[in-house]
């Protein structure tokens, strides 16, 4: 059965309104209680799945792809909630980067082990895709793979590509995949930034989406299945949130925040991340090893001139403070560096990607030591060579941003076809 996009949006009535799907289509649960109902303003996909008695998982052996962000409104982990519940047959867990319980740093995972709390086997999905990941799903014995991880809203945040890889692998293994939706913490109002050139596809960007995609994980799953996996789509179901609107930042959802990775401590970090993570592609510290990663940026030899140059641009919604800090790990570990701290003063007009480009431009102009990483990692983060080569050629912020406008317009049109919320 094929459902229209209008049908998805209009799905009515009861919490348990799940419709059957064929490969390549997604279902969505109906709207539920909103603000003022005595419950959190937003109810996640898991909350609605559980309220429905896990009917969409009935008769299935279930494995869950999740991490510490897979929690309920009362901060219990969904695996700990489902494991003792006779209404769902949870038989396996799959851990992404940083691991299921979140013990690993960036670029690490927890490996294969049995979870001490539940006894469930935990399989490592990090950096696995295609047939090797399909083989893990097959060996686990599950019928349905459930995905429930909080995203940060940026193309280079790897969990959305864990989702993509799991969709592809589940299709290869003949498994169904169910996505439990959670909010985009920086709203879903707009897509921003350059669109990935497929020639630069890596685990920080598999396919052609914008740097700040402005979508939820369920919306991305629908887009992936229809646009990028159409030759072999997975049998896909999505469980919508209720009470979420595209204009809502995370602190307006009523949901608890759990850092989705060690260097994403607050929703404020996510707000700037899609722009300032670009400094991973330079010889400057992006603030890892501080209490304000991605808000503090700096290097040895930088002084007050960088903050002054950035403030002179009068970027909307943000100001820059001259800052000095000593990272406890990563770049410049234990050494005092100079740089800037971003202070977002009006998040409604703040553009993180334009801000990130402006900081790259002004850093290069005010600090003679500026350099790109020797592996041109910046090209993987931006999804093309244009940002790097234009800045090297002396382009200003508006020129760099203008270079991606036509690609971004095309992505925005494509994105619109897969949105689930007003």
Helices and strands as residue ranges (DSSP letters): H 5-10, H 45-51, G 55-57, E 61-66, H 78-83, E 89-95, E 113-114, E 121-124, H 130-140, E 144-148, H 159-173, E 176-180, E 192-195, G 198-200, E 210-212, H 217-223, I 224-228, G 230-232, E 235-239, G 250-252, H 267-276, G 277-281, E 296-299, H 304-312, E 318-326, E 336-344, H 352-366, H 377-382, H 386-392, H 397-402, H 405-416
